[in-house]
Amino acid sequence: MITYRKDNNRQEYLGASEAPALLGLSTWATPFDVWAKKTLPPEESTSNSATRRGHILEGAIFDWGAAEVSADWSERGGNFHSRPVQGPRPWAAFHPDGWLKNEAGDEFVVEVKTARDGDGWEDDGIPAVYAAQVRYQLACCPDNIVGAYVFAYITFKDEFLWRYVARDPAQEQAMLDFCGAWWERHVTANVPPAFDGSDGASRYLLDKHPKERTPLDEADENESALVSGLMTMKADAKALEDHIKVCEQELKALIGDREGVFIPEVGKATWKYQKGRAGFDAKRLAKDQPEIHTQYVTQGAEQRVLRLPRSKK
């Protein structure tokens, strides 16, 4: 029997889209991002074109998949604001995209995906991040759910495909144990993970140290080493950036008047004509129509800015 949480306070549970981040499989979130979402004041939710596309197409893809696998019964899951399914641990929960039953009465959870290309779906495969997400969902399901269907629509190929994931109690238990240890170590104890360059880590630092409170101080050994290392890395990055520009210019010269070149093992490299982007001259508007310009000026949020010494080279 499916059990749902009493509310949808997302800071109190680990969702299926967040579990792959803890495993290092997500391309859009890191462990620190997840920790920041669970412990820092909630941010205003935003969506991009990919998430909006997924929400719009989800119902049609679900119905398409249910027909493809000859489901005897199907039902869509809730929306972003609905209560999630409660897993076997207090912090474990997820939002299902839907449920299916076959003619024999077997029950399945359904995950719906849209993707721009077919990377990771070849040879009946599932991209690792989605496989981990579905495995976490199964770990949160009761024993009467015998497996999961993944319905995917590849937009660039205009292709629908489906995959089946059978239950694996050992893997599910291992995932719950790993995520549970992380949750206890970082969320319950309120101890941040290691810095990982994520937006979540930057948000945490600005939340913890919003403004400077003491004057400039002489650096200790560790601080000196970090500053020196950063200066060296930035100088190396600048040199690499310059070298990339030179290589790009050399490739353009070789392409010449052709549209580009094709490399069988890699793909095509093109140098094609396109119109310039339309721009907006804010300085000119401020000069010619200052009263209008003032009405549309917005002030960004205050924040601290890290600046390093200039290189002496």
C-alpha positions in Angstrom: 0.0 0.0 0.0 1.3 3.5 -1.0 1.8 5.8 2.0 2.0 9.6 1.4 3.7 12.2 3.7 1.4 14.5 5.6 2.8 17.6 3.8 5.2 18.6 1.0 7.9 20.4 3.0 10.8 19.7 0.6 13.4 20.7 3.2 12.4 17.7 5.3 13.0 14.9 2.8 15.4 13.8 0.0 13.6 13.6 -3.3 14.4 11.3 -6.2 15.9 14.0 -8.4 18.3 14.9 -5.5 19.6 11.4 -4.8 21.8 11.2 -7.9 23.5 14.4 -6.8 24.7 12.6 -3.6 26.1 9.8 -5.8 28.0 12.2 -8.1 25.8 11.4 -11.1 23.9 14.6 -11.6 24.9 17.2 -14.1 22.8 19.9 -12.6 23.3 19.6 -8.9 26.0 18.7 -6.4 25.9 17.4 -2.8 26.4 21.0 -1.6 23.4 22.2 -3.7 21.2 19.6 -2.0 22.5 20.5 1.5 21.8 24.2 0.8 18.3 23.5 -0.3 17.6 21.5 2.9 19.2 23.9 5.4 19.2 27.5 4.0 16.2 29.7 3.7 14.1 28.5 0.7 14.8 30.3 -2.6 12.0 31.4 -5.0 11.4 28.5 -7.3 12.3 29.1 -11.0 12.0 27.0 -14.1 13.9 26.9 -17.4 12.8 25.9 -20.8 13.8 22.3 -20.2 11.6 21.9 -17.1 8.7 23.8 -18.7 8.9 21.5 -21.7 8.9 18.5 -19.5 5.8 19.6 -17.5 3.9 20.4 -20.7 4.7 17.1 -22.4 4.6 14.8 -19.4 0.9 13.9 -19.6 1.0 13.0 -23.3 4.2 11.0 -22.9 2.7 9.1 -20.0 -0.4 8.2 -22.0 1.7 7.2 -25.0 3.9 5.0 -22.8 0.9 3.3 -21.1 -0.5 2.4 -24.5 2.9 1.1 -25.7 3.3 -1.3 -22.8 -0.4 -2.3 -23.0 -1.2 -1.2 -19.4 -4.5 -2.5 -18.1 -4.8 0.5 -15.8 -2.8 3.7 -15.5 -3.0 6.8 -13.3 -0.8 10.0 -13.3 0.9 11.1 -10.2 0.5 14.4 -8.5 2.0 17.8 -9.3 4.8 19.8 -7.8 2.7 20.8 -4.8 1.1 17.4 -4.0 2.2 15.2 -1.2 5.1 12.8 -2.0 5.2 9.1 -1.4 6.8 8.3 1.9 9.7 5.9 1.8 11.0 3.4 4.5 13.1 6.1 6.2 11.8 9.4 7.6 13.8 11.5 5.2 13.1 9.4 2.0 10.3 10.4 -0.3 9.5 11.1 -4.0 6.9 12.4 -6.4 5.8 9.8 -8.9 4.9 10.7 -12.4 2.4 7.9 -12.5 1.4 4.3 -11.8 0.6 1.3 -14.0 -1.0 -2.1 -13.7 -0.7 -4.9 -16.2 -3.3 -7.5 -17.1 -1.9 -9.8 -14.3 -2.4 -7.1 -11.7 1.3 -6.3 -11.2 1.8 -2.7 -10.2 4.6 -0.4 -11.4 5.8 3.2 -10.8 6.4 5.4 -13.8 9.0 8.0 -14.5 8.5 10.3 -17.5 11.5 12.1 -19.2 12.1 14.4 -22.1 15.5 14.7 -23.6 17.1 16.8 -26.4 19.2 13.8 -27.7 19.5 10.1 -27.2 22.8 10.1 -25.3 22.7 7.3 -22.7 19.6 5.7 -24.2 21.4 3.6 -26.8 21.3 -0.2 -26.7 18.3 -0.3 -24.3 20.2 1.7 -21.8 19.2 4.5 -19.4 21.4 7.5 -18.5 23.0 6.9 -15.2 21.4 9.9 -13.5 17.9 8.7 -14.4 18.7 5.1 -13.5 19.7 6.2 -10.0 16.6 8.4 -9.7 14.3 5.5 -10.6 16.2 3.1 -8.3 15.7 5.5 -5.4 12.0 5.7 -6.2 11.8 1.9 -6.1 13.6 1.9 -2.8 10.8 4.2 -1.5 8.0 1.9 -2.8 6.3 -0.9 -0.9 6.9 -4.5 -2.0 3.7 -4.7 -4.1 5.4 -2.4 -6.7 7.3 -4.9 -8.8 9.3 -2.5 -10.9 9.4 0.8 -12.8 8.8 2.0 -16.3 10.7 4.9 -17.8 8.9 6.6 -20.7 11.1 9.0 -22.7 10.6 11.3 -25.6 13.7 12.4 -27.5 12.8 15.8 -29.0 15.6 16.2 -31.6 14.9 12.7 -33.0 11.1 12.9 -32.5 11.4 9.5 -30.9 9.5 7.8 -28.1 11.1 4.9 -26.1 10.5 3.1 -22.9 12.7 1.1 -20.5 11.9 -1.3 -17.7 13.7 -1.4 -14.4 13.2 -4.5 -12.2 13.5 -4.2 -8.4 16.9 -5.1 -6.9 16.5 -5.1 -3.1 20.3 -5.2 -2.5 20.9 -2.1 -4.6 17.9 -0.3 -3.1 19.1 -1.0 0.4 22.6 0.2 -0.4 21.2 3.4 -1.8 19.1 4.1 1.2 22.1 3.3 3.5 24.4 5.7 1.6 21.8 8.5 1.4 20.8 8.0 5.0 24.4 8.3 6.2 24.8 11.5 4.2 21.6 12.9 5.6 22.6 12.2 9.2 26.1 13.5 8.7 25.1 16.7 6.9 21.4 17.6 7.2 20.6 16.3 10.7 23.9 17.5 12.1 23.8 20.7 10.0 27.4 20.2 8.8 28.0 21.4 5.3 29.7 19.0 2.8 33.1 19.9 1.3 33.1 22.9 -1.0 32.5 21.8 -4.6 32.3 25.0 -6.7 28.5 24.8 -6.8 26.0 27.6 -6.6 24.8 26.1 -3.3 28.2 26.5 -1.8 28.4 30.2 -2.9 24.9 30.8 -1.5 25.9 29.3 1.9 29.0 31.5 2.1 27.0 34.7 1.4 24.4 33.6 3.9 27.0 32.9 6.6 29.2 35.9 5.9 27.0 38.5 4.2 29.3 41.5 5.1 32.8 42.0 6.3 32.9 42.9 10.1 36.6 43.3 10.8 39.5 45.1 9.0 42.0 43.6 6.6 44.3 41.2 8.4 47.7 39.6 7.6 47.2 36.2 5.9 48.2 33.0 7.7 50.1 30.2 5.9 47.0 28.4 4.6 45.4 31.7 3.3 48.7 32.7 1.6 48.9 29.3 -0.2 45.3 29.6 -1.4 45.8 33.1 -2.8 49.0 32.1 -4.5 47.4 29.0 -5.9 44.4 30.9 -7.2 46.6 33.5 -8.9 48.6 30.8 -10.6 45.5 29.0 -11.8 44.0 32.2 -13.1 47.2 33.0 -15.0 47.3 29.5 -16.4 43.6 29.8 -17.4 44.3 33.1 -19.2 47.2 31.5 -21.1 44.9 28.5 -22.0 42.2 30.9 -23.1 44.6 32.7 -25.4 45.9 29.4 -26.8 42.3 28.3 -27.6 41.7 31.5 -29.5 44.8 30.9 -31.6 43.7 27.3 -32.4 40.2 28.6 -33.3 41.8 31.1 -35.7 44.0 28.4 -37.3 40.9 26.2 -37.8 38.9 29.0 -39.4 41.8 29.6 -41.8 41.8 26.0 -42.8 38.0 25.9 -43.2 38.2 28.9 -45.4 35.1 29.3 -47.6 33.6 25.9 -46.7 30.7 25.5 -44.2 33.0 23.3 -42.1 34.6 19.9 -41.8 33.3 16.5 -40.6 35.3 14.1 -38.4 33.8 10.6 -38.4 34.8 9.8 -34.8 33.7 13.2 -33.4 31.2 15.0 -35.6 31.1 18.2 -37.5 32.9 21.5 -36.8 31.3 24.5 -38.6 32.1 28.1 -39.2 28.8 29.5 -40.5 27.4 32.9 -41.0 24.7 34.2 -38.7 23.2 37.6 -38.0 24.4 39.6 -35.0 22.4 39.7 -31.8 20.1 42.7 -31.2 21.4 44.8 -28.4 20.1 47.5 -26.1 22.1 50.7 -25.5 21.2 51.5 -21.9 23.8 54.3 -21.6 22.4 56.1 -24.6 18.8 55.8 -23.2 20.1 57.2 -19.8 21.6 60.1 -21.7 18.7 60.9 -24.1 15.8 59.9 -21.9 17.0 59.9 -18.2 13.4 60.1 -16.8 12.4 57.0 -18.6 15.7 55.2 -17.9 15.3 55.8 -14.1 11.9 54.1 -14.1 13.3 50.8 -15.4 16.6 50.6 -13.4 16.7 47.7 -11.1 19.1 47.2 -8.2 20.8 43.8 -7.8 21.2 42.1 -4.5 24.1 43.1 -2.3 26.9 40.6 -2.2 30.6 40.3 -1.3 33.1 40.1 -4.2 36.4 38.3 -4.0 39.3 40.1 -5.7 42.9 38.8 -5.9 46.1 40.8 -6.1 47.3 41.6 -9.7 49.9 39.3 -11.0 53.4 40.9 -11.0 54.3 39.1 -14.2 
